[in-house]
Amino acid sequence: MRTALPAVCLLLSAQLLTACATLGKQHREAVAGKGLLTVRSEPPGLPVMIDGLPAGKTPLERIQVAAGTRAVRVGGTCYVETFEKVDVVPGEERRISVAPVLATVELEVKPQPGLLGLDQAEVLVDGRRLGEMPGRFTVPACSKVLEVRPAKAEAYKQVLWLVGKRLNSVEVAPGPGTELPPGILTVHSVPPGVPILLDGAPLGITPLDEQTLPPGVHDVRVEGLCHAAAQEMVRVEPAREHELVMTLHARETELEVTVRDDQGKELAAEVLEKDQVLGVTPGSFRVSQCTFIRIRRPKLGLGEQFRIPPWQYHELVVVWKDGEAKANWQPAHSAKYLRPDTLVSRRIGGAQPSYPMAARVTGQEATLVVRILLTPDGRVSELDFLTGDPMFNEEVARALSNWRFSPYLVDGQAVGTYTVYKFVFKLDP
């Protein structure tokens, strides 16, 4: 018994040291304002976003995160994202286990017009039989290969390029080969140099020459910060060239223009766009975005030219001093500017925008800079995409429509506020 006592003491000492070390670590984490978070998923290997930032892939085991309410998203290219809010307590561990469901899209398979003998052909996607043609089927968003097996013709195969939130249509025309040749699409715009989206995915800028595409109906959209969107559905036939010319119209905005001297006294000046006199300051003028206006003082022989930024609402104050003019662009409202971190800290509702499915599938990344205007009661009333990407703009606008903020008080009175916020969409490496 005496010989066993030291061993027992050593064992107890080791256990006490381990417990003390654990308590010490938890205490240090609590002091640092951090807790532990474990995130697991079935299946594993899915990307995790915490407060809109990439955090790795599941399983994440006991990672340190800042204390407070954390927004956790788990998903992936092929799975519908799950969203959970978890309250992280300093020095304590929180666990999340999720089982995202497969993302699905609608697929229509039918024979090309005028072709006979293809009814009741078997339809398979990635080797799984779905039914007979013609028909509509719900398939996983990550489906790769469509196969159609007619009774009296060779099997037809096509690589699938599926897009969510709309019906994906494939017209089948089995022939001697196993796959139809692609079509060729050329896109021009007036003016040129405008971004193109094909089926919701960025494709480049105009002019786009001889782009090969799988046969079928494609959604072509051209849109820039300075021009309203133009959109057309184009049917691409196998081994044929198609040319599309799209005319864009400049976005217009209401511009308030005031001219003052360096002492703050208002001055009368002419406002011109493309050598056409719009009126005399002070006043409000309907002008095209991204073009140039000229402020002229004819009696003094003075004039200055200014480029209109790609914003929806703004005010121009021109200060004339010693024969030179300086432009001050200001929001056309009385809202108070708040730093982005200050405004976000006042958010009491809503979640970060999720990654668009189409962008995940195509590997598209983007950085959006958005001016956000809030009403006095804390609701988002206006968004200006100072830099944006049409593939991501819709998701950002949808998420921000649900954001709510605590009212900002000035002398006890709630006032409108605004900030300029950056949204970064980046895929996991």
C-alpha positions in Angstrom: 0.0 0.0 0.0 2.9 2.4 0.8 4.6 1.7 -2.5 1.3 2.5 -4.4 0.8 5.9 -2.7 3.4 7.9 -4.7 2.0 6.6 -8.0 -1.5 7.7 -7.0 -0.2 11.1 -5.9 1.6 11.5 -9.2 -1.6 10.6 -11.1 -3.6 13.1 -9.1 -1.0 15.8 -9.6 -1.0 15.3 -13.4 -4.8 15.5 -13.5 -4.8 18.6 -11.4 -2.1 20.2 -13.6 -4.2 19.4 -16.7 -7.3 20.9 -15.1 -5.5 24.0 -14.0 -4.1 24.4 -17.5 -7.5 24.1 -19.0 -9.0 26.6 -16.6 -6.1 28.9 -17.2 -6.6 28.7 -21.0 -10.4 29.4 -20.6 -9.6 32.3 -18.3 -7.2 33.8 -20.8 -9.8 33.4 -23.6 -12.4 35.0 -21.4 -10.2 37.9 -20.6 -9.4 38.3 -24.3 -13.1 38.4 -25.1 -13.0 35.2 -27.2 -14.9 31.9 -27.1 -14.6 28.6 -28.9 -16.8 27.5 -31.8 -17.1 24.0 -33.3 -18.9 23.6 -36.7 -19.6 20.2 -38.2 -21.7 19.2 -41.2 -23.0 16.2 -43.0 -21.4 15.8 -45.5 -18.1 17.3 -44.2 -15.9 19.5 -46.3 -18.4 22.4 -46.8 -17.2 26.0 -46.7 -18.0 28.0 -43.5 -18.6 31.8 -43.4 -18.6 33.5 -40.0 -20.0 37.1 -40.1 -19.6 37.1 -43.9 -15.9 36.1 -43.8 -14.4 32.7 -44.9 -13.5 30.6 -41.9 -12.5 27.3 -43.6 -14.3 24.0 -44.2 -16.1 21.7 -41.9 -15.3 20.2 -39.5 -14.0 23.3 -37.7 -12.9 22.2 -34.2 -12.7 24.7 -31.3 -11.7 27.8 -33.3 -11.4 31.1 -31.5 -14.0 33.7 -32.3 -14.9 37.0 -30.8 -17.6 36.9 -28.2 -21.1 38.1 -29.1 -23.7 37.0 -31.6 -22.1 35.4 -34.6 -23.7 34.7 -38.0 -22.6 31.3 -39.3 -23.3 30.1 -42.8 -22.5 26.6 -44.0 -23.0 25.5 -47.6 -21.2 25.0 -50.9 -21.6 25.0 -54.6 -23.9 22.0 -54.5 -25.8 22.6 -51.3 -28.3 25.1 -50.0 -26.6 27.3 -47.5 -27.8 26.9 -43.9 -27.7 30.0 -41.6 -27.6 30.0 -37.8 -26.9 32.7 -35.2 -24.9 31.6 -32.2 -24.2 33.5 -29.0 -20.5 33.0 -28.2 -19.5 33.5 -24.6 -15.9 34.3 -23.5 -14.1 31.2 -22.4 -16.9 28.8 -23.4 -17.4 26.5 -26.4 -20.4 26.5 -28.7 -21.2 23.7 -31.2 -23.2 23.7 -34.4 -24.1 20.6 -36.4 -25.9 21.1 -39.7 -27.0 18.8 -42.6 -27.5 21.1 -45.7 -29.7 19.7 -48.4 -28.7 19.5 -52.0 -29.4 22.6 -54.1 -31.7 21.8 -57.1 -32.7 23.4 -60.3 -35.4 22.8 -62.9 -34.3 21.1 -66.2 -36.5 20.9 -69.3 -35.6 18.3 -71.9 -37.3 18.3 -75.3 -36.6 17.6 -79.0 -35.7 20.4 -81.3 -38.8 21.7 -83.3 -39.6 19.5 -86.3 -37.8 16.4 -85.2 -39.8 13.2 -85.0 -39.2 9.9 -83.4 -37.7 11.3 -80.2 -40.8 11.0 -77.9 -40.5 8.6 -75.0 -36.7 8.7 -75.2 -35.0 7.9 -71.8 -33.5 10.9 -70.0 -30.6 10.4 -67.7 -28.5 12.9 -65.7 -25.2 11.7 -64.4 -26.3 8.1 -65.1 -29.5 8.4 -63.1 -32.8 7.8 -65.0 -35.2 10.6 -64.6 -38.0 9.7 -67.0 -38.9 10.2 -70.6 -38.6 13.1 -73.1 -40.2 15.6 -73.3 -40.4 16.5 -69.7 -39.4 18.7 -66.8 -37.2 17.4 -64.0 -35.7 18.6 -60.8 -32.0 17.8 -60.7 -29.0 18.7 -58.4 -27.4 22.0 -59.2 -24.1 20.4 -59.7 -25.3 17.9 -62.4 -22.7 17.4 -65.1 -23.9 15.3 -68.0 -27.3 14.9 -69.7 -27.9 11.7 -71.7 -30.9 11.0 -73.9 -31.4 7.5 -75.3 -34.0 7.3 -78.1 -35.3 3.9 -79.2 -34.3 4.3 -82.8 -31.3 6.6 -82.8 -27.9 6.9 -81.2 -27.6 8.2 -77.6 -27.1 12.0 -77.2 -24.9 13.4 -74.5 -24.3 17.0 -73.5 -22.3 18.7 -70.7 -24.8 20.6 -68.5 -24.4 24.3 -67.5 -27.1 24.9 -65.0 -28.3 28.2 -63.6 -30.4 28.5 -60.5 -33.7 30.4 -60.1 -34.9 29.8 -63.7 -35.9 27.0 -66.0 -32.9 25.4 -67.7 -34.0 24.2 -71.2 -32.2 21.7 -73.5 -33.3 20.9 -77.0 -32.1 17.5 -78.1 -31.3 16.5 -81.7 -29.4 13.2 -81.7 -27.3 12.6 -84.7 -24.3 10.4 -85.8 -22.1 11.9 -83.1 -22.5 11.9 -79.3 -22.8 15.6 -78.9 -24.1 18.6 -80.9 -21.5 21.1 -82.0 -21.5 24.5 -80.2 -22.9 27.7 -81.7 -21.1 31.0 -82.0 -22.2 34.3 -80.5 -20.9 37.8 -81.1 -22.2 40.7 -79.0 -21.8 44.4 -79.7 -23.1 47.3 -77.7 -23.5 51.0 -78.4 -21.5 52.4 -76.7 -18.9 49.6 -76.4 -16.9 48.6 -73.4 -19.8 47.5 -71.2 -19.8 44.3 -69.0 -21.7 41.2 -70.4 -23.5 38.6 -68.4 -24.5 35.3 -70.0 -27.1 33.3 -68.1 -26.2 35.4 -65.0 -22.5 34.8 -65.2 -19.9 37.4 -66.2 -18.5 36.8 -69.7 -16.4 39.8 -70.5 -17.0 43.3 -72.0 -18.3 44.4 -75.4 -17.4 43.8 -78.1 -17.4 40.0 -77.6 -16.3 38.2 -80.7 -17.2 34.6 -81.7 -17.9 33.1 -78.3 -18.7 29.4 -78.5 -21.8 28.4 -76.6 -23.7 25.2 -76.1 -26.9 25.1 -78.2 -30.1 26.3 -76.5 -31.7 29.6 -75.3 -29.3 31.9 -73.5 -30.0 35.1 -71.5 -27.7 37.9 -72.6 -27.5 41.1 -70.5 -25.3 44.1 -70.8 -25.2 46.7 -68.0 -22.8 49.3 -66.7 -22.7 51.8 -63.9 -23.4 54.6 -66.3 -26.0 52.9 -68.5 -29.4 51.1 -67.9 -29.4 47.4 -68.5 -30.3 45.9 -71.9 -31.4 42.3 -72.0 -32.3 39.8 -74.7 -33.0 36.0 -74.9 -31.1 34.5 -77.9 -31.5 31.0 -79.4 -28.1 29.5 -80.2 -28.3 26.9 -83.0 -25.6 24.2 -83.4 -22.7 25.2 -85.7 -24.3 28.6 -86.6 -23.1 32.1 -86.0 -25.3 34.6 -84.2 -24.7 38.3 -83.9 -26.4 40.6 -81.3 -26.2 44.4 -81.2 -27.6 46.0 -78.1 -28.1 49.8 -77.7 -27.7 51.2 -74.2 -29.3 54.4 -72.7 -27.4 56.5 -70.2 -28.8 56.5 -66.7 -30.2 59.8 -65.7 -30.2 61.5 -62.3 -31.6 64.7 -60.7 -28.6 67.0 -59.9 -28.9 70.0 -57.6 -26.3 72.6 -58.5 -25.3 75.6 -56.4 -22.5 78.0 -57.1 -20.9 80.1 -54.4 -17.9 82.4 -53.9 -15.3 81.7 -51.2 -17.4 83.8 -48.7 -20.5 81.5 -49.2 -22.5 84.0 -51.3 -24.6 82.3 -54.0 -23.7 83.2 -57.6 -25.7 82.8 -60.8 -24.1 80.6 -63.4 -25.2 78.6 -66.5 -25.3 74.8 -66.4 -24.6 73.1 -69.8 -24.6 69.5 -71.0 -23.3 68.8 -74.5 -23.3 72.6 -75.2 -27.0 72.8 -74.4 -28.0 75.3 -71.7 -30.0 73.5 -69.0 -30.7 76.5 -66.8 -29.2 78.9 -64.3 -28.0 78.1 -60.7 -29.2 77.6 -58.1 -31.5 74.8 -59.4 -32.2 71.2 -60.0 -31.3 69.7 -63.4 -31.9 66.3 -65.1 -28.6 65.1 -66.4 -27.0 61.9 -67.7 -24.6 60.0 -65.4 -20.9 59.7 -66.2 -21.1 62.5 -68.7 -19.6 66.0 -68.4 -21.4 69.2 -67.4 -20.1 72.7 -67.7 -20.6 75.5 -65.2 -20.2 78.9 -67.0 -20.2 82.5 -65.9 -20.6 84.3 -69.2 -20.1 87.9 -67.9 -16.7 87.0 -66.5 -15.7 84.7 -69.3 -15.2 81.9 -66.8 -16.2 78.2 -67.1 -15.3 74.8 -65.7 -16.2 71.3 -66.7 -17.0 68.5 -64.3 -17.7 64.8 -64.8 -20.8 63.5 -63.1 -20.1 60.4 -60.9 -22.1 57.2 -61.4 -24.3 57.8 -58.3 -28.1 57.9 -58.3 -28.6 61.0 -56.2 -26.1 63.7 -55.5 -25.6 67.5 -55.2 -22.9 69.6 -56.7 -21.6 72.7 -54.9 -19.1 74.7 -56.9 -17.0 77.2 -55.0 -15.4 79.9 -57.1 -12.2 81.5 -55.8 -9.7 83.7 -57.6 -11.1 82.6 -61.0 -10.9 78.9 -60.3 -13.7 76.6 -59.4 -13.7 73.6 -57.0 -16.4 71.0 -57.0 -17.8 69.5 -53.8 -20.0 66.4 -54.4 -22.5 65.9 -51.6 -25.3 63.6 -50.9 -28.6 65.2 -51.8 -30.1 64.7 -48.3 -29.5 65.9 -44.8 -28.4 62.5 -43.5 -25.4 62.3 -41.1 -22.4 60.4 -42.2 -21.2 57.5 -39.9 -18.1 55.4 -40.2 -18.9 51.9 -41.6 -17.8 50.2 -38.4 -19.9 52.6 -36.3 -23.0 52.0 -38.5 -22.6 48.3 -38.5 -22.3 48.1 -34.8 -25.8 49.6 -34.6 -27.3 46.9 -36.7 -30.0 45.0 -34.8 -31.5 42.9 -37.6 -30.7 41.2 -40.9 -27.9 39.0 -42.1 -24.9 39.3 -44.4 -25.5 38.7 -48.1 -25.1 35.1 -49.1 -22.8 34.0 -52.0 -24.9 33.8 -55.2 -25.2 30.2 -56.5 -24.3 31.1 -60.1 -21.2 32.9 -58.9 -20.1 29.9 -56.9 -20.6 27.6 -59.8 -18.5 29.8 -62.1 -15.9 30.7 -59.5 -16.7 34.4 -59.7 -15.5 36.8 -57.0 -16.2 40.5 -56.5 -15.8 43.5 -54.3 -18.8 45.9 -54.1 -18.7 49.4 -52.7 -22.2 50.5 -51.7 -23.5 53.8 -50.3 -26.2 53.0 -47.8 -28.8 55.6 -46.7 -31.0 54.9 -43.7 -34.2 56.5 -42.5 -34.4 58.0 -39.0 -36.1 54.8 -37.8 -33.2 52.7 -39.0 -34.4 51.2 -42.2 -32.4 51.0 -45.5 -34.1 53.5 -47.9 -31.5 53.8 -50.7 -28.5 52.0 -52.1 -25.9 53.4 -54.5 -23.6 50.8 -56.0 -20.4 52.9 -56.4 -18.6 49.8 -57.7 -20.6 46.7 -58.3 -21.2 43.5 -60.3 -24.6 42.7 -61.6 -24.2 39.1 -60.5 -23.8 40.1 -56.9 -25.9 43.4 -56.7 -29.2 41.6 -56.5 -28.1 39.5 -53.5 -26.7 42.5 -51.7 -29.8 44.5 -52.3 -32.0 41.6 -51.1 -30.0 41.2 -47.8 -29.8 44.9 -47.1 -33.6 45.2 -47.5 -33.9 43.2 -44.2 -31.2 45.1 -42.3 -32.4 47.2 -39.3 -30.5 49.6 -37.2 -31.1 51.4 -33.9 -32.1 55.0 -34.5 -29.3 57.6 -34.4 -30.1 60.5 -32.1 -28.9 64.1 -32.5 -30.0 66.3 -29.6 -32.6 63.7 -28.7 -34.0 63.6 -32.2 -33.7 60.6 -34.6 -32.0 61.5 -37.9 -31.2 59.8 -41.1 -27.7 58.4 -41.6 -25.5 57.0 -44.4 -22.2 55.3 -44.9 -20.1 53.7 -47.6 -19.6 50.0 -47.0 -17.5 47.4 -48.8 -18.8 43.8 -49.4 -16.1 41.3 -50.3 -17.2 38.0 -52.0 -14.2 35.6 -52.1 -14.3 31.8 -52.5 -12.3 29.5 -50.3 -9.0 28.5 -51.8 
